[in-house]
Amino acid sequence: MRKVLATLLAATFVAGTSAPAAMNPISGDPVAIDSGRVSGTMLSSGVRAYLGIPFAEPPVGNLRWAAPKPVKWDGIFNADRKGAECIQVLRPHNINHYFGEEPSSEDCLYLNVWTPPTAKPGAKLPVIVFIYGGGFTIGSSGMPNYDGENVAKAGAVYVNFNYRVGALGFLAHPELTAEQGGHSGNYALMDQALALKWIRANIDKFGGDPDKVLIMGQSAGARSVSLQLFNPMAKGLFRAAVMSSGCNFVADGVGGGQMMTLSEAEKVGLAYQEKLGAKSLEDLRALPADRILAVQSETQVGAHVEGVRIQGAIVDGYVIPRQNGEMLASGDIARVPIIASYNQDDIDAGMSPLSRVKTVAEYKAAVQQLYGANADAYLKLFPIATDAEVPAKAKRYATMAGLETSSRRCALAMSKLGVNGYVDEYSHKHPYVPGVKIADQDIATIGAYHTSDMPYWLNTLDKYNMLRPTRAWTEADRMLSGQMLGALIAMAETGSPSTTALAWPATTAKTDVKMDFDVPAKVVPLDTKRLDWLAAHPAAVQARSTRPDRVRD
């Protein structure tokens, strides 16, 4: 049992600031939850923030590479600052998603709760839960662009949390499988499920309704959401799901690939052990975390580490019983309404061979490689007449074949199971400050890039100017953000994203439409004929670049 008397020592500084923030007591605290008593801090907006609440024992020692265990404490836990991010490479200071240094630790299983100023226990407010992305090797709930203050100001309870990433989150190993009753790996997904159980058990104490929980994730976070739809441990823990970039549970993995089996993942674990020169699981658990990170392959946020590649989720027979496609076919999926979302200039376009063609001849050659005997039929449906048209049209066609097709298929699959699916494309380019330099973006050519929708969904636009001016936001941007956040809250409240400000019909075989989040936002028809052809004629699986020319996180 852990005694917590004052501040969270692992997180001495709030990200993006140079000194600890003062704690402003909340009238009525402490809140009594399953773990113990907790006190938060009142923000200047009146929003009540409970930051850095532990939802599990620190996953260290013998709990490294083990299922997370619920935590309890004596005394009052002062939840006035965010917890440390899980072990990962750190970020250069000149990239798009640098918002200030965050402390890092293996002791990282913490969550944050923001509640509206007038929220009271039992108020039964809708709950938005956000799961970060980052290719399953980076990411943090402490990033300010994932903050929940403005969500709470809009009337919902907002929660985000950390989960283990990289080798510490997904390492499978024969010794671990023997220790854990026939399965190993997927610790990150178990962290997520335990956080959702914490929310189910405790969110009413903060004014939230445990029956109105929406889970949302972006990129690897979207993949996490889709996996929780199939996870027996997460059954009944949420009433709606949103996947941004994107939903791909109809075909397992990008490009239709399959998730690793346990035996395949154990071989990766043995390669990891060999790379580290460890003789046993005991030796692996004795190594400092930086040694573990040093041999993990990483190509994000400027890192270029050639090591053992951790590929994420594993069909372990426990957290993930079978391949998602098999489970969907037998109806073994949470039957909740979903939003399947993608961006106009998303990561799939950057990873497609079509993104690298510059001439009509190169385009036709790439199509031949991708579609083989079906290449001529493809070219009739997806023509490009001149070299000047190639960049824009090839990128658009790549998006249609990638996340647009998979998002539509997810929505239609849910429709067949009797629940609604909604599709949207975020197509609005950020308004940049003229001349601003961002190391991982060319502001002259970048469009609606991977992750660019997130500050609109969560109304965190101003976080992008917290360290230096990068965006010249307009009232139109703020209106669009209000519409998108309103849709999320409505989805949590009612199961539908439609609001009085923005009607949003479900995507079905009869109403084959999507929401286009631009200025103005509008419902537009999907290109049914071409999308049906793409769904019926999947491209050959290609080796995709591990260093895409699109922003990852």
N, C-alpha and C positions, 0 to 999 in steps of 0.2 A: 504494500500500500504506500502510495507516494504522498508526502506532505508538501503542499504548495502554499507558501505563505504570502508571497508578494508577486514579483514580476517574473516573466519568463526569461530565464537567463540565456537560453539559446538564441534569443532574438533581441540583442541589445539596442539595435537601431531600427526604426521604421524605414522601409525602402524609400529612397528618394529624398531623405532628409539627413541632416548632419547631427541631429541630437534626438534623444528620446522624446516622444510626445508626452505631454502631461496628461495624467488621468483625471477625468472629470466624472465624479461619482454619479450614478444613476439612482434616483429616488426609487425605493422599493427593492433594490438589490440587497443581498445576493439572491440569485435564482437557484432554486433547488432542482437539480437534474439527477439522472441516474448515477452519475459519477461522483457527485458531491455538490458543493455550493460554488457558484461562480458570480463574479461581479464584472461588469463591463465599463465602458466609458461613453459619455455623452458627447457626440460631435456637435460642432457649432450650428449645424442645420437642425438639431433636435433629434436626429437619427441616433438610435442606440446601437452601439457596436460592441460585440463580444468577440474579441480577436485573440486567436491563438489558443483556443480551447483544445486540450488533448482529447482525442477520441480513442486512443489506443496506447498501450504501453510502448515505450521507445523500442523500436525493432533492432536492438543491439544485442551483443553477446550471443546466447543461444537462440534469441529471437531474430537474428539476422537470417534471412531465408526461412521464415516460418510464418504461419498465419498470424495476422494481427490479433492481439488480445485486448479486450476492453479494459479500461483503466478506471481506478477509483482513487479518491484522495480524502484526507481529513482537512479541516480548515476551509478557508475560502480561497479559491483560485482567482487571481486578478487577471482577467482577460482583457488587457488594455493594449496589446500589440501583437502583431502577426508572428507566427512561428517561423522557424528556419525552413528554407526550402530543402528538399531531399537532395542527396549528393549528386552533382552534375557538373559539367564544365561551366565556367562563368562567362559572362557576356562582355564583348567589347563595348566601350562606352560611346561609340559613334554609330551604332546600328539603330534601326527603327525601334526595336523593342528593348531598349535600355531605359529603365525608369529609376535607376539608382541601384546601388549594390544591395544584395540580400545576403544575410548570413546563411550558411549551408551546414547541414548536419545529417547524420543518420537518424538522429532523434528529431523526426520531422512530421509525425502524424498528428497534425493539428488542423482544426477547422475554424472558420470565421462566420459569424452570424450578424447580419444587419437587420434591425427591425424599425418599422415606421415610428415616428414620434409618439403617436397615440396608441400604439399597439399594447394590448393587455393580454395576459394569459387567457386562453380560451376564445380569443377573438376570431379564430378560424379564417385567417387571412391566407391567400394563395402563397405558395412557397416556390421560389426559383432556386434550383441547385445547379451550380456550374462546375464542369470538369474540364481542366485545362488540357491543351494539346502540347505538342513538342516531339512528335515522333517516338514517344515512349522512352526518350532518353533525357529530355529536358522539360522544364515547365514548373510553374509555381502558382499557388493560390495567392501568394503575396504580391504578384505583379499588379500595380495600380490600375492597369487597364481592365482588370477583372474585379475591381472593387464593387461593392454593393450599395454604397450610400445613396446613389440616385435611384436605384431600383426600389430601395426602402422608401425614399421620398415619394415614389409613384404609387405606393400602397401595398407592396408585397414584402414578405420576409425573404431575404436572400442569404444563401449559404454557399461557400466554396470550401475546398479542403485540399490537402496535399495527399499524394499517393507516391509510393516508391517508384523510381524510374530506373531504366537501364538494367545492368546486371543485378543490382540489389532488388529490383522489382520483378524480374522475370527469369532468373537463373534456375534451370532444372538440373538435376544431378542424380545419379543412381542412389547415392547415399541419402540424399534428401527424400527421394521417393520411398525408400525403405523406412526412413524415420517417420514419414507423414502418412503412412497407410496406403501407399500405392499411387501417389501423385506428388508432383512438385512443380515449381514455377507458378506463374500467375499471382504472385503476392500483391502486385499492384491492383489487380482486379478484386482481390479479397479486401484490400484496404478500402477500395471504393464501396464495396458492398457493406463493410462494417460502418463506414461513414453514413451510408443511407439508412442502416438500422438505427444508428444514433439519432438521426433526424426523425425517423418514425417514432422513436421513443420519447424524444425531448422537445420537438419543435413547438408543441402546443404551449410549453412554458414561456415561449417567446412571442406568442400570438399567432403562430402558424397553424394551419390545418394539416394534420398528417395525411388526410385523404385528398389533399389538393397539391401534391408535390409534383413538380415538373423537373425532370433532369435534362440538362443541356450540356453538350460538349462540342468542341471545335477541333477538327483534324484528328489527332490521336484521341482527343477527348470525345469526338463524335464516334470514333471507333469504340471507345470505352462504353459510351451510351448504348451502341448497338449490341455490344457483348453482354451488357447488363440485361438487355431484353431477353437473352437466352440463359442467363445465369440463374440456376435454381436458388442460390443464396439471396438473390435480389427480388424474389417473387413477392408481389404485393406491396413493394416499397415506394412505388410512384404511379401516378395516374396519366402521365403524358411524357413524351420524349422528343427532344429536338436535336438533330444532328447537322452540324454546320461543317461542310467540306470533309466528309460527307457520309451519306448512308450507302453502305455496300454489303448489306447482309444477304442479299439475294445471291450474289456471286462472292464467295469468300475471298476477301482481299482485293487490292487494286489489280486490275487485269485478269480477274477471275481465278487467281491462285488460291491455294489451300493453306490454312494455318498449319504450322508445324505440329506433328504428333509428339507425344511425350518421349518416345524413343529417339526421335530426331533431336529434340531439344536437349535430352540428356547427353547426346554426343557433343553438342555445343558446350554444355557445362563441363564435360571432361576436357575439351580443348581449352576452356578457360582455366581450369585447374593446372593443366600442363603449362600454359603460358605464364602462369604465376609461380610455377615451381613448387606448388603445394603438394604434400603427400596425402592429404586426407581432408575431409570436411572440417575436422577440428582445426587443421592448419588454415583453411580458407576463412573460417570465422575469426581466427586470431589476427588476420592481416588488417592493417589500417585501411580505411575506406579509400584513401587517395590511391593506394596501390591497385585496388579493384577497378577504380575509374580509369587508371592510366592505361590499362590493356583493353579497354572497351572501344570498339570502333565508333567514331563520331565525326560527322561532317556538317554539323549545324553551328550556327552563330560564330562562324569564322574558325571553328576547330577543324583540324585535319589529322585525326588519329587513325592510323591503320592498325586495327586490332581485331579482336573477336567480335563479330557482329551479333548483337542481341536483337532478335526480330519481334519481340513482343509476345502476344497472346499464343497460348499453346492449347491444343486439344488434349486436356489432361484427364478426361473422364470424370471430373469433379466440378470445377468451376465452369469449364466448357465441356459438356458431356460428349458432343459430337460436332462435326463441321456444321457451321451455321446453315448452309444450304440444306443439309439433311434434316436439321431440326425444324426449319421453316416448312419443309415439305410435309412433315408430320404434325405441324401445328404447335410445336413446342416452343412458343414464343409468347412473351407478355402481350396481351391483346389490349394495347393502349393506343390512343391517337398519336400520330407522329408528325413532325415537320422535317422534311428532307430538304436541306438548304445547300446551295453552292454559290460560288462567286464567278463572275464573268471571266476573270483572268486568273483562275484558280490553279492550284499546283498540278492538277492532272494535265492541263494544257502544256505546262512547262516541261513535264516529264514525257510527253508523247513524242514519237519521232516526227510527227507533223509540225512540231514547234521549231524544228531545225531546218526546214526546207525554205529555199529562197526563190526558186523558179518553178514554173509549171512542170518542167521535166523532172525536177527533184520531187515535186509533189506526187506526180504519177508513179515514180519509182517507189516512194514510201508507201503509197496505197497498194501497189503490187505486193510489197513485202508484208503489209498488214493483212490484206484481204485475199491474196492469192487468186483462186478461181472466181471469186466474187468481185474482183477489182473493177471490171468493166461496169458492172451494175452499180457499184459504189460511185464511180466517176460520173455516171448519168445523174445520180441523185445529188451528188456533191461536186458540182463542176467548178473549175477555176479557169477563166479564159486567158488572163494575162499575168505576167510576172508581178506587176504592180499590185494585183489583188491577193497575191499569195500570203503575205504575213497575216492580214486580218482574217481572211477566210479560212486558212488552214488552222489558225488558232481556234476560230469558232467551231470548226468541224471537230477538232480535238476535244473541245469542251462538251459538245453534243455526244460524242462517243464515250466520254468519261463520266464525269459527275452528273451531267444532266440525265443521261440514260439511267444511271444507277439510282439517282434520286427518284425519278419517275417510277422505276420498277419497284422501289421500296414502298412508295405510296400505293401503287396498284396492288401489291402483295398484301398490304394491310387491309385494303378495301375488300379483297376476297375473303379475309378473315372476319369481316363484319365491323371493322373500325376505320375511322377516317385517316387518310394520309394527305398531307398538304405539301406542296412543292414551292420553293421560291428560288429565284436567282437574284443575288445582290450585284448590281451593275454600276453603282455610283462611284466615281473616282473621288478620292479625298481632295479637298482644295488645299494645295501646299502653299506655304509661304514662299514667294518668289526667291529663287536662288539658294534655298536651303540645301545643304549637303547631307545626305544620309548614305552611309557606307554601303548598305546592302539594297539600295533602291536608286533607280534613275527616275527622278520625278517627272522628267519630260516624256517618258515612254510608258511608265508603269500605269496599269489600269486598276480595276477592282481586284486587287491582289489577294492571295490566300491570307486570311485573318482580317482583311480590311473591313469586314462587316461587324466585327466584335464591338468596337466602341459605339456603334449604333444600337446594337441589340441591348447593351448594358448601360447606355448613356454615359460613357466614360470619355467622351470626346476631349474634354479639357486635360485629361491626363497626358495627352500627346504633346502638350506645351508646358508640362510642369518643370522640366529642366532647361528647355530652350524652345523658342518658337519654331514649330515645324508645320503647323496647319493653320489656315486662315478660315476657320469655321464660319458659316453663315447661318442665318435664321432658317434657311431651307434645310441645312444639315440637321439642325436641332429639331425641326419638324419631322424629318424622316426618322431620326432617332426616337422621337416620341411615339411615332406610329409603330416602329418595330418593337420597342419595349412594351407598348400597349398590347400588341399581339401576343407576346410571351405571357404577360400577366393574365390575359383573357384565356389563353390555352390552359394555364394552371387552374384558373377559376372554374372554367366551364367545359374544357376539353376541345374547344374550338378557338382559333386565333382571330376570328372575326370580331370587330369592334364597331361602334357607331362611326368612328373616324375612318375605318378601312374594312370593307367587306372582303372576306377571303374564302372563296369556295374550296371544298375538298377536290383533290385530283382523283377522278374516277374514269372508267372507260367511257362514260357518257359526258363527263365534264372534264375534258383533258386540258387543264389550264394550270398556269403557275402565276405566282405573284412576282412582279418585277420591281425590286426595291431600288428605284431610281428617284429622281426628283422630276415629276411627281411619281409616287408609287402607284402601280396600276396592275390589274389582272390582265394577262395576255394569254392567247391560246398557245399550247405546246405544238411543236411541229410533228404532229402525230405520225404522218406517213414516214418521214425520215427516221424518227426515233423508233418506230416499230421495226423498220429494216435493220437498224443498228442492233436492236435487242435480239433479233433473229439471226444476225450474222456477226457474232463477236469477232473482233480482230484477233489475230494470232498473238499470243503472249510474247511480249518483247522484253529484253533486258532493259530496265529503266535506269536512267541516270541516278546515282546516289547523291549528286550535287545539282539539283534542279535549279533552273534560272528563275525560280519564283521564291518569294520569302516563305520560310517554313513556319516560324513561330513569332 
